[in-house]
Amino acid sequence: MAKMLTAEFQGQEVQLALEKIDRTKLYGYIDTEVVDESGKPCELATLLGDGHSLVVQGGTGLAYLSQDGLWLKKPDLRPVDRQGQLITPVRSTFDTGVKLEQQASLDDYLSHNIHLIYQLVPEEEPPSALLGALRGGAIYQFPFSYRGGVVANAGFLLMGSDGNIFLCVGTPTDIEFIGLQATAAVVLDEESAPVEEDMLDFSMV
């Protein structure tokens, strides 16, 4: 069952189901199956550093250790910034809902690296005012976190040319302005090109 996102627009709420759009849905996919000489499917295994031990799927795990090498449980971990100050985690957007109040410009949207796209399927007809704004090209921005965590990504709600509503999730593009000055390229003709006197004579090799 698709997760439901609660969006509020001008005091009216609408329930939106998220359907992830990925490459497999757009272009399809090919499954490659490796079999042995008898036709049985093979399983992926990892060869350890000793050169003869094999670890199959499920044979490894992830552990959290303190600086003293003591075992830690994930609920005991606390996120901190570079100065060691505690960071207040964000809740999942599915628990808090979103208010469609902040409009973003097209430049704001294009200045983000979009890494996730969801098609939003409303449970019932969305408010006509919201549909009218989206058809007019309005883009609404809000913090989005799927499961909750340390920080929230930027979420953009917009309508495609096909009339479907989409949620695009991304992070700001980190672009640094260096300057407008360009290095000039100097082209020399054959007459003005420097002549190297001590050229290597291959006849002497």
ABEGO torsion letter per residue (X at the ends): XBBBBBBBBGGBBBBBBBBBBBAAAAAEBBBBBBBBAAGBBBBBBBBBAAGABBBBBGABBBBBBBAAGBBBBAAABBBBBAAGBBBBBBBBAAAAEBBBABBBBAAAAAABBBABBBBBBBABBBBAAAAAAAAAGBBBBBBBBAAEEABBBBBBBBBBAAGBBBBBBBBBBBBBBAEABBBBBBBBBAAABBBBABBBBAAAX
